[in-house]
Structures are given as structure tokens and as C-alpha cells.
Amino acid sequence: MEVIKEKKSKHKFRTNGFKSFKRLNLSKNFGKVGNESITKRLLEKILGIKIKELTLNTNKRMQLPKLDNKTGRLDVKAELEDETTIHVEMQAKSYPYMEVRFVFYNDAVFLENIKMGKGYSFEKNKAIGILITDYDLGEITEGIEKYHTTWNYREKDYPEKVLIKNKEIHIIELKKFEKYGEKDEELAAWIKFLKVKEMQDMKDVKSFNVELEKAKKELEFLASNKEAQQEYIKRENELRDYIFDIENRRSEERRVGKECRS
């Protein structure tokens, strides 16, 4: 495979005080209409599948299940030729109930497809969620010696038996990638690209193909684009508000429960 020659970047990251461009990279790079080719290649490498066609959905907001009446916002939402919907989210910080929230997101995507007439059949409706974290999930993945885990509904004593094939969640822990690595060199380059938080990190990302080279150029543009940075800040504020609301409601539930028991 031909490796594209690296070019020195003319841009510098303008971080304006926030930690990194990881989420900005995912949402504004891989979620951007016109960048279908790079999103397609990234998903092919992560999921180990061949994608014929991919359409990026610009409507990333959706109604969450009845647990609350809020809407959720995805970083990337893509639809494949077989009507599979893939949603991707980058999470830089550990928040309470993050894994539960992401399951809600996957359920919402699945239910949204049913409302669109795809039904319950595996051939017409499949929701795949990819959660990329910049932290370890703790006891959830403790003892699992790999950075990429796949989750679905399986029988406890017969794990080869899958109850529901329509729902699947992939979790990529970037911290664990540093420890366990990746044998596939191109996939390793994509993961390193997702880890970039300073322009100097780009030197460790080899351009294996035109898709990865295009993704790098797009990130360089985002690094110098004030409007894109403001969108990042807005997205982070929305997430903090959402988590704050959950924590407040949990505290209120505990208070009411305590009063009922006394």
C-alpha cells in the first residue's frame, strides 16, 4: 500500500482554553456532508465490513426514549445502503451514567428507524453505535485486554447465541489503545488521528491513503476556523447541561426516596 508523503502543516491549533479538538474533529470532519469517503473508510476499518454506499444525515438531533423528554445530539450519523444506521460519539471526559446514556441513544436510533417504516426485521433496521472515549471505563471493561469491545444481547451460558442482531454497540477506549495497540497499521493510523489534540501529534499519523490525507487536511482547516471552534464550545455546553440535569434529578429522586422511607 502506497503511503502518501507527509506535508508540513501551516496551521496551529487555537485551543482557546479547551482541552482538545477530538470531538470537533469527529463531528465537523467525519460528520460533514462532502466527507463521506473518509467517514466510510473509518467505519469500514472499525467495524471490519465493506460499505458500498454511505449517506451522512445532517439531522443529528433525536428524541430520547421516554426516560426524559430531552433531545440528544450525535456527533456523526450515517446511513448505509442496507438501511443500517451508524451513530458515533466522542467523549473526552467521564460523566455519570455515560454508558447508560449511550444505550439510550442507540435505542432512540433503532426506534426512529421503526417510525420511518423500516420495521423490526434485521434486514431493514439495524442500529450500530460507536462510543469513543478518552478515558477508561473502569470496572465495565476491567480485565478486558483490548481497546475495542463489541456489545449486544447474548445468552449468558451460550454467548454464541445472539438474541437481537438489530442492535450493536462498539466502545473504543483511546487510553487502552495506548497500552494494547492495534495490529492493523491503517486502523492504528486512524485511531491515532482520532487521538490528535495538538498539531504536533499529526507527525505520528501516517497517511495510508487519500481518505486519511483528506481527513488530516480537514482537521488543519478546523484548527484555524473560529466558527467551528464556537460550535465545539456550544456542543460541550449542551452536554454539561444535560449531565447536570441528570445529576439533579437523581439527587431529587434519592431525597424523595429517603423521605418516603422515614
Secondary structure as GFF3:
##gff-version 3
##sequence-region A 1 262
A	DSSP	alpha_helix	22	25	.	.	.	ID=ss1
A	DSSP	pi_helix	26	30	.	.	.	ID=ss2
A	DSSP	alpha_helix	36	47	.	.	.	ID=ss3
A	DSSP	beta_strand	54	56	.	.	.	ID=ss4
A	DSSP	beta_strand	61	63	.	.	.	ID=ss5
A	DSSP	beta_strand	71	73	.	.	.	ID=ss6
A	DSSP	beta_strand	76	80	.	.	.	ID=ss7
A	DSSP	beta_strand	84	91	.	.	.	ID=ss8
A	DSSP	alpha_helix	98	115	.	.	.	ID=ss9
A	DSSP	beta_strand	126	133	.	.	.	ID=ss10
A	DSSP	three_ten_helix	138	140	.	.	.	ID=ss11
A	DSSP	beta_strand	148	154	.	.	.	ID=ss12
A	DSSP	beta_strand	162	173	.	.	.	ID=ss13
A	DSSP	alpha_helix	174	180	.	.	.	ID=ss14
A	DSSP	alpha_helix	185	195	.	.	.	ID=ss15
A	DSSP	three_ten_helix	199	204	.	.	.	ID=ss16
A	DSSP	alpha_helix	210	223	.	.	.	ID=ss17
A	DSSP	alpha_helix	226	261	.	.	.	ID=ss18
###
